[in-house]
Amino acid sequence: MKQEAINFEQFLGAVDSSCQDFIKDLHDYLIDNDCKPKFEQKSSGYFISYKHTKCNKSIANLFFRKKGLYIRIYGERANEYLDFLNTLP
């Protein structure tokens, strides 16, 4: 079955209204700092993966599970981008 393409606005619409400003700020920050998002529809809900364009490694994932929205920040080689992590909201 072909998955339907989604965009950030659809993802944001699925986020609880109390968290939408934070998620929008985080998304804008990652985009402004050379991260490229990839949007997907998973069985548990929407999923966004952000990869930094210089190292082409996943920096963060935003996804839904039964208990709500999760943000996973990858710490592998985190010492190489501590300045970036320290600026996250």
Number of C-alpha atoms within 10 A of each C-alpha: 3 4 8 8 8 15 14 15 10 11 21 17 10 14 18 12 10 8 11 15 13 12 18 14 13 14 20 12 15 20 15 10 12 13 23 19 20 14 18 18 16 13 9 11 15 22 21 23 19 22 20 17 12 8 9 11 14 19 21 19 17 18 21 19 11 7 6 12 16 12 13 12 14 12 14 11 8 13 10 10 12 11 10 12 14 8 8 10 9
